[in-house]
Amino acid sequence: MGVITVLLMALYVVIGGLTTLYLLFSFPAVIVWKFYRKFKNGISLFR
């Protein structure tokens, strides 16, 4: 395999990893935030 191909594959791995980490932390954070607002302020979970 060529050097450019290996560099592109490494770039795709990094981009995919960053996207996965973002989703891994953002979805639970939003859910926790909604429950926090529900219990602290009485705001609906669906608002």
C-alpha distance matrix in Angstrom:
0.0 3.7 6.6 8.4 6.5 7.0 10.4 11.3 10.8 12.9 15.3 15.8 16.5 19.0 20.7 21.0 22.5 24.9 26.1 26.7 28.6 30.7 31.7 32.3 34.9 36.3 37.6 39.6 40.8 42.2 43.9 45.4 46.6 48.3 50.2 51.1 52.7 54.4 56.1 56.9 58.0 58.6 56.1 54.8 51.3 50.8 51.7
3.7 0.0 3.7 5.4 5.2 6.5 8.8 10.0 10.8 12.6 14.4 15.6 16.8 18.8 20.2 21.3 22.8 24.7 26.1 27.1 28.9 30.6 32.0 32.9 35.2 36.4 38.0 40.1 41.0 42.4 44.4 45.8 46.7 48.5 50.5 51.3 52.7 54.6 56.4 56.9 57.9 58.7 56.2 55.1 51.7 51.1 51.7
6.6 3.7 0.0 3.8 5.4 5.2 6.2 8.7 9.9 10.6 12.4 14.4 15.4 16.7 18.5 20.0 21.1 22.8 24.5 25.8 27.1 28.8 30.6 31.4 33.4 34.7 36.6 38.6 39.2 40.8 42.9 44.1 44.9 46.9 48.9 49.5 50.9 53.0 54.7 55.0 56.0 57.0 54.6 53.7 50.4 49.9 50.4
8.4 5.4 3.8 0.0 3.8 5.5 5.1 6.1 8.6 9.8 10.4 12.3 14.2 15.3 16.4 18.2 19.8 21.1 22.5 24.2 25.7 27.0 28.7 30.0 31.9 32.8 34.7 37.0 37.5 38.8 41.1 42.5 43.0 44.9 47.2 47.8 48.9 51.0 52.9 53.2 54.0 55.0 52.3 51.4 48.2 47.5 47.9
6.5 5.2 5.4 3.8 0.0 3.8 5.5 5.1 6.2 8.6 9.8 10.6 12.3 14.4 15.3 16.4 18.3 20.1 21.1 22.4 24.3 25.8 27.1 28.3 30.5 31.5 33.1 35.4 36.3 37.5 39.5 41.1 41.9 43.6 45.7 46.6 47.8 49.7 51.6 52.2 53.0 53.7 51.1 50.0 46.6 45.9 46.6
7.0 6.5 5.2 5.5 3.8 0.0 3.8 5.5 5.1 6.2 8.6 9.9 10.6 12.4 14.3 15.3 16.4 18.5 20.1 21.0 22.5 24.4 25.9 26.6 28.8 30.2 31.9 33.9 34.7 36.3 38.2 39.5 40.5 42.4 44.3 45.1 46.6 48.5 50.2 50.7 51.8 52.6 50.2 49.2 45.8 45.4 46.1
10.4 8.8 6.2 5.1 5.5 3.8 0.0 3.8 5.4 5.1 6.2 8.7 9.9 10.6 12.3 14.2 15.3 16.6 18.5 19.9 21.1 22.7 24.6 25.5 27.3 28.5 30.5 32.6 33.1 34.6 36.8 38.0 38.7 40.8 42.9 43.3 44.7 46.8 48.5 48.8 49.8 50.8 48.4 47.6 44.3 43.9 44.3
11.3 10.0 8.7 6.1 5.1 5.5 3.8 0.0 3.8 5.4 5.0 6.2 8.6 9.9 10.5 12.2 14.1 15.4 16.5 18.2 20.0 21.2 22.7 24.1 26.1 26.9 28.7 31.0 31.6 32.8 35.0 36.6 37.1 38.9 41.2 41.9 43.1 45.0 47.0 47.4 48.2 49.0 46.4 45.4 42.1 41.5 41.9
10.8 10.8 9.9 8.6 6.2 5.1 5.4 3.8 0.0 3.8 5.4 5.1 6.2 8.7 9.9 10.5 12.2 14.3 15.4 16.3 18.3 20.0 21.2 22.2 24.5 25.7 27.2 29.3 30.3 31.6 33.5 35.1 36.0 37.8 39.8 40.6 42.0 43.8 45.6 46.3 47.3 48.0 45.5 44.4 40.9 40.4 41.2
12.9 12.6 10.6 9.8 8.6 6.2 5.1 5.4 3.8 0.0 3.8 5.5 5.1 6.3 8.7 9.9 10.5 12.4 14.3 15.3 16.5 18.4 20.2 20.8 22.8 24.2 26.1 28.0 28.7 30.4 32.4 33.5 34.5 36.5 38.4 39.0 40.6 42.5 44.1 44.6 45.8 46.7 44.4 43.5 40.1 40.0 40.6
15.3 14.4 12.4 10.4 9.8 8.6 6.2 5.0 5.4 3.8 0.0 3.8 5.4 5.2 6.2 8.6 9.9 10.7 12.4 14.2 15.4 16.7 18.6 19.8 21.5 22.5 24.5 26.7 27.1 28.5 30.8 32.1 32.7 34.7 36.8 37.3 38.6 40.7 42.5 42.8 43.7 44.7 42.2 41.5 38.2 37.8 38.2
15.8 15.6 14.4 12.3 10.6 9.9 8.7 6.2 5.1 5.5 3.8 0.0 3.8 5.4 5.1 6.0 8.4 9.9 10.5 12.1 14.1 15.3 16.6 18.0 20.2 21.0 22.6 25.0 25.8 26.9 28.9 30.6 31.3 33.0 35.2 36.0 37.2 39.1 41.0 41.6 42.5 43.1 40.6 39.5 36.2 35.6 36.2
16.5 16.8 15.4 14.2 12.3 10.6 9.9 8.6 6.2 5.1 5.4 3.8 0.0 3.8 5.5 5.2 6.0 8.6 9.9 10.4 12.1 14.2 15.4 16.1 18.4 19.8 21.4 23.3 24.3 25.9 27.7 29.0 30.1 32.0 33.8 34.7 36.2 38.0 39.7 40.4 41.5 42.2 39.9 38.9 35.4 35.3 36.1
19.0 18.8 16.7 15.3 14.4 12.4 10.6 9.9 8.7 6.3 5.2 5.4 3.8 0.0 3.8 5.5 5.1 6.1 8.6 9.8 10.5 12.3 14.3 15.1 16.7 18.1 20.2 22.1 22.5 24.2 26.4 27.4 28.2 30.4 32.3 32.8 34.3 36.4 38.0 38.3 39.5 40.5 38.2 37.6 34.2 34.2 34.7
20.7 20.2 18.5 16.4 15.3 14.3 12.3 10.5 9.9 8.7 6.2 5.1 5.5 3.8 0.0 3.8 5.5 5.2 6.2 8.6 10.0 10.7 12.5 14.2 15.8 16.4 18.4 20.8 21.2 22.4 24.7 26.1 26.6 28.5 30.8 31.4 32.6 34.6 36.5 36.9 37.7 38.6 36.1 35.3 32.0 31.7 32.1
21.0 21.3 20.0 18.2 16.4 15.3 14.2 12.2 10.5 9.9 8.6 6.0 5.2 5.5 3.8 0.0 3.8 5.5 5.2 6.1 8.6 9.9 10.7 12.1 14.5 15.3 16.7 19.0 20.1 21.2 23.1 24.7 25.7 27.3 29.3 30.3 31.7 33.4 35.3 36.0 37.0 37.5 35.1 34.0 30.5 30.2 31.0
22.5 22.8 21.1 19.8 18.3 16.4 15.3 14.1 12.2 10.5 9.9 8.4 6.0 5.1 5.5 3.8 0.0 3.8 5.4 5.1 6.2 8.6 10.0 10.3 12.4 14.1 15.8 17.5 18.4 20.2 22.0 23.1 24.3 26.3 28.0 28.7 30.4 32.2 33.8 34.5 35.7 36.5 34.3 33.5 30.0 30.2 31.0
24.9 24.7 22.8 21.1 20.1 18.5 16.6 15.4 14.3 12.4 10.7 9.9 8.6 6.1 5.2 5.5 3.8 0.0 3.8 5.4 5.1 6.1 8.7 9.7 10.8 12.0 14.4 16.3 16.5 18.1 20.4 21.4 22.1 24.3 26.3 26.7 28.2 30.3 31.9 32.3 33.4 34.4 32.1 31.5 28.3 28.4 28.8
26.1 26.1 24.5 22.5 21.1 20.1 18.5 16.5 15.4 14.3 12.4 10.5 9.9 8.6 6.2 5.2 5.4 3.8 0.0 3.8 5.5 5.1 6.3 8.5 10.2 10.4 12.2 14.8 15.3 16.3 18.5 20.2 20.8 22.5 24.7 25.5 26.7 28.6 30.5 31.1 32.0 32.6 30.2 29.2 25.9 25.7 26.3
26.7 27.1 25.8 24.2 22.4 21.0 19.9 18.2 16.3 15.3 14.2 12.1 10.4 9.8 8.6 6.1 5.1 5.4 3.8 0.0 3.8 5.4 5.2 6.0 8.7 10.0 11.0 13.0 14.4 15.8 17.3 18.8 20.1 21.8 23.5 24.6 26.2 27.7 29.5 30.4 31.6 32.0 29.8 28.7 25.2 25.3 26.4
28.6 28.9 27.1 25.7 24.3 22.5 21.1 20.0 18.3 16.5 15.4 14.1 12.1 10.5 10.0 8.6 6.2 5.1 5.5 3.8 0.0 3.8 5.5 4.9 6.3 8.4 10.4 11.7 12.4 14.5 16.2 17.1 18.3 20.5 22.0 22.6 24.5 26.3 27.7 28.4 29.8 30.6 28.7 28.0 24.6 25.2 26.0
30.7 30.6 28.8 27.0 25.8 24.4 22.7 21.2 20.0 18.4 16.7 15.3 14.2 12.3 10.7 9.9 8.6 6.1 5.1 5.4 3.8 0.0 3.8 5.5 5.5 5.8 8.5 10.5 10.5 12.0 14.4 15.5 16.1 18.2 20.2 20.7 22.1 24.2 25.9 26.3 27.4 28.3 26.0 25.5 22.2 22.5 23.0
31.7 32.0 30.6 28.7 27.1 25.9 24.6 22.7 21.2 20.2 18.6 16.6 15.4 14.3 12.5 10.7 10.0 8.7 6.3 5.2 5.5 3.8 0.0 3.8 5.5 5.2 6.0 8.6 9.8 10.6 12.4 14.2 15.2 16.6 18.6 19.8 21.2 22.7 24.6 25.5 26.5 26.9 24.6 23.5 20.1 20.2 21.2
32.3 32.9 31.4 30.0 28.3 26.6 25.5 24.1 22.2 20.8 19.8 18.0 16.1 15.1 14.2 12.1 10.3 9.7 8.5 6.0 4.9 5.5 3.8 0.0 3.8 6.0 6.5 7.3 9.1 11.1 12.0 13.2 15.0 16.7 18.0 19.1 21.1 22.5 23.9 25.0 26.5 26.9 25.1 24.1 20.6 21.4 22.6
34.9 35.2 33.4 31.9 30.5 28.8 27.3 26.1 24.5 22.8 21.5 20.2 18.4 16.7 15.8 14.5 12.4 10.8 10.2 8.7 6.3 5.5 5.5 3.8 0.0 3.8 5.8 5.9 6.2 8.9 10.4 10.8 12.2 14.5 15.9 16.4 18.4 20.2 21.4 22.1 23.7 24.5 22.8 22.4 19.1 20.3 21.1
36.3 36.4 34.7 32.8 31.5 30.2 28.5 26.9 25.7 24.2 22.5 21.0 19.8 18.1 16.4 15.3 14.1 12.0 10.4 10.0 8.4 5.8 5.2 6.0 3.8 0.0 3.8 5.7 5.0 6.2 8.7 9.9 10.4 12.3 14.4 15.1 16.4 18.3 20.1 20.7 21.7 22.5 20.3 19.8 16.6 17.3 17.8
37.6 38.0 36.6 34.7 33.1 31.9 30.5 28.7 27.2 26.1 24.5 22.6 21.4 20.2 18.4 16.7 15.8 14.4 12.2 11.0 10.4 8.5 6.0 6.5 5.8 3.8 0.0 3.8 5.4 5.3 6.4 8.7 9.9 10.9 12.7 14.3 15.6 16.8 18.8 20.1 21.0 21.1 19.0 17.8 14.3 15.0 16.2
39.6 40.1 38.6 37.0 35.4 33.9 32.6 31.0 29.3 28.0 26.7 25.0 23.3 22.1 20.8 19.0 17.5 16.3 14.8 13.0 11.7 10.5 8.6 7.3 5.9 5.7 3.8 0.0 3.8 5.5 5.1 6.1 8.5 9.9 10.7 12.1 14.2 15.3 16.6 18.0 19.6 19.8 18.3 17.5 14.0 15.6 17.0
40.8 41.0 39.2 37.5 36.3 34.7 33.1 31.6 30.3 28.7 27.1 25.8 24.3 22.5 21.2 20.1 18.4 16.5 15.3 14.4 12.4 10.5 9.8 9.1 6.2 5.0 5.4 3.8 0.0 3.8 5.5 5.1 6.0 8.6 10.0 10.3 12.2 14.1 15.5 16.1 17.5 18.4 16.8 16.7 13.7 15.4 16.0
42.2 42.4 40.8 38.8 37.5 36.3 34.6 32.8 31.6 30.4 28.5 26.9 25.9 24.2 22.4 21.2 20.2 18.1 16.3 15.8 14.5 12.0 10.6 11.1 8.9 6.2 5.3 5.5 3.8 0.0 3.8 5.5 5.0 6.2 8.7 9.7 10.6 12.2 14.4 15.2 15.9 16.3 14.2 13.7 10.6 11.9 12.4
43.9 44.4 42.9 41.1 39.5 38.2 36.8 35.0 33.5 32.4 30.8 28.9 27.7 26.4 24.7 23.1 22.0 20.4 18.5 17.3 16.2 14.4 12.4 12.0 10.4 8.7 6.4 5.1 5.5 3.8 0.0 3.8 5.4 5.2 6.4 8.6 10.0 10.6 12.6 14.2 15.3 15.0 13.4 12.4 9.0 10.9 12.4
45.4 45.8 44.1 42.5 41.1 39.5 38.0 36.6 35.1 33.5 32.1 30.6 29.0 27.4 26.1 24.7 23.1 21.4 20.2 18.8 17.1 15.5 14.2 13.2 10.8 9.9 8.7 6.1 5.1 5.5 3.8 0.0 3.8 5.5 5.2 6.1 8.7 9.8 10.7 12.0 13.8 14.3 13.4 13.3 10.5 13.3 14.3
46.6 46.7 44.9 43.0 41.9 40.5 38.7 37.1 36.0 34.5 32.7 31.3 30.1 28.2 26.6 25.7 24.3 22.1 20.8 20.1 18.3 16.1 15.2 15.0 12.2 10.4 9.9 8.5 6.0 5.0 5.4 3.8 0.0 3.8 5.5 5.0 6.2 8.5 10.1 10.4 11.5 12.5 11.2 11.8 9.6 12.1 12.1
48.3 48.5 46.9 44.9 43.6 42.4 40.8 38.9 37.8 36.5 34.7 33.0 32.0 30.4 28.5 27.3 26.3 24.3 22.5 21.8 20.5 18.2 16.6 16.7 14.5 12.3 10.9 9.9 8.6 6.2 5.2 5.5 3.8 0.0 3.8 5.4 5.2 6.1 8.8 10.0 10.3 10.3 8.4 8.3 5.8 8.5 9.0
50.2 50.5 48.9 47.2 45.7 44.3 42.9 41.2 39.8 38.4 36.8 35.2 33.8 32.3 30.8 29.3 28.0 26.3 24.7 23.5 22.0 20.2 18.6 18.0 15.9 14.4 12.7 10.7 10.0 8.7 6.4 5.2 5.5 3.8 0.0 3.8 5.4 4.9 6.2 8.4 9.8 9.4 9.0 9.0 7.0 10.5 11.6
51.1 51.3 49.5 47.8 46.6 45.1 43.3 41.9 40.6 39.0 37.3 36.0 34.7 32.8 31.4 30.3 28.7 26.7 25.5 24.6 22.6 20.7 19.8 19.1 16.4 15.1 14.3 12.1 10.3 9.7 8.6 6.1 5.0 5.4 3.8 0.0 3.8 5.4 5.4 5.9 8.1 9.2 9.3 10.8 9.6 13.1 13.2
52.7 52.7 50.9 48.9 47.8 46.6 44.7 43.1 42.0 40.6 38.6 37.2 36.2 34.3 32.6 31.7 30.4 28.2 26.7 26.2 24.5 22.1 21.2 21.1 18.4 16.4 15.6 14.2 12.2 10.6 10.0 8.7 6.2 5.2 5.4 3.8 0.0 3.8 5.6 5.2 5.4 6.6 5.9 8.1 8.0 11.1 10.3
54.4 54.6 53.0 51.0 49.7 48.5 46.8 45.0 43.8 42.5 40.7 39.1 38.0 36.4 34.6 33.4 32.2 30.3 28.6 27.7 26.3 24.2 22.7 22.5 20.2 18.3 16.8 15.3 14.1 12.2 10.6 9.8 8.5 6.1 4.9 5.4 3.8 0.0 3.8 5.8 5.8 4.6 4.8 6.0 6.3 9.9 10.1
56.1 56.4 54.7 52.9 51.6 50.2 48.5 47.0 45.6 44.1 42.5 41.0 39.7 38.0 36.5 35.3 33.8 31.9 30.5 29.5 27.7 25.9 24.6 23.9 21.4 20.1 18.8 16.6 15.5 14.4 12.6 10.7 10.1 8.8 6.2 5.4 5.6 3.8 0.0 3.8 5.9 5.6 7.8 9.5 9.9 13.6 13.8
56.9 56.9 55.0 53.2 52.2 50.7 48.8 47.4 46.3 44.6 42.8 41.6 40.4 38.3 36.9 36.0 34.5 32.3 31.1 30.4 28.4 26.3 25.5 25.0 22.1 20.7 20.1 18.0 16.1 15.2 14.2 12.0 10.4 10.0 8.4 5.9 5.2 5.8 3.8 0.0 3.8 6.0 8.1 11.0 11.9 15.3 14.6
58.0 57.9 56.0 54.0 53.0 51.8 49.8 48.2 47.3 45.8 43.7 42.5 41.5 39.5 37.7 37.0 35.7 33.4 32.0 31.6 29.8 27.4 26.5 26.5 23.7 21.7 21.0 19.6 17.5 15.9 15.3 13.8 11.5 10.3 9.8 8.1 5.4 5.8 5.9 3.8 0.0 3.8 5.5 9.1 11.0 13.7 12.4
58.6 58.7 57.0 55.0 53.7 52.6 50.8 49.0 48.0 46.7 44.7 43.1 42.2 40.5 38.6 37.5 36.5 34.4 32.6 32.0 30.6 28.3 26.9 26.9 24.5 22.5 21.1 19.8 18.4 16.3 15.0 14.3 12.5 10.3 9.4 9.2 6.6 4.6 5.6 6.0 3.8 0.0 3.8 6.5 9.0 11.7 11.1
56.1 56.2 54.6 52.3 51.1 50.2 48.4 46.4 45.5 44.4 42.2 40.6 39.9 38.2 36.1 35.1 34.3 32.1 30.2 29.8 28.7 26.0 24.6 25.1 22.8 20.3 19.0 18.3 16.8 14.2 13.4 13.4 11.2 8.4 9.0 9.3 5.9 4.8 7.8 8.1 5.5 3.8 0.0 3.8 6.5 8.6 7.4
54.8 55.1 53.7 51.4 50.0 49.2 47.6 45.4 44.4 43.5 41.5 39.5 38.9 37.6 35.3 34.0 33.5 31.5 29.2 28.7 28.0 25.5 23.5 24.1 22.4 19.8 17.8 17.5 16.7 13.7 12.4 13.3 11.8 8.3 9.0 10.8 8.1 6.0 9.5 11.0 9.1 6.5 3.8 0.0 3.8 5.4 5.5
51.3 51.7 50.4 48.2 46.6 45.8 44.3 42.1 40.9 40.1 38.2 36.2 35.4 34.2 32.0 30.5 30.0 28.3 25.9 25.2 24.6 22.2 20.1 20.6 19.1 16.6 14.3 14.0 13.7 10.6 9.0 10.5 9.6 5.8 7.0 9.6 8.0 6.3 9.9 11.9 11.0 9.0 6.5 3.8 0.0 3.8 5.7
50.8 51.1 49.9 47.5 45.9 45.4 43.9 41.5 40.4 40.0 37.8 35.6 35.3 34.2 31.7 30.2 30.2 28.4 25.7 25.3 25.2 22.5 20.2 21.4 20.3 17.3 15.0 15.6 15.4 11.9 10.9 13.3 12.1 8.5 10.5 13.1 11.1 9.9 13.6 15.3 13.7 11.7 8.6 5.4 3.8 0.0 3.8
51.7 51.7 50.4 47.9 46.6 46.1 44.3 41.9 41.2 40.6 38.2 36.2 36.1 34.7 32.1 31.0 31.0 28.8 26.3 26.4 26.0 23.0 21.2 22.6 21.1 17.8 16.2 17.0 16.0 12.4 12.4 14.3 12.1 9.0 11.6 13.2 10.3 10.1 13.8 14.6 12.4 11.1 7.4 5.5 5.7 3.8 0.0
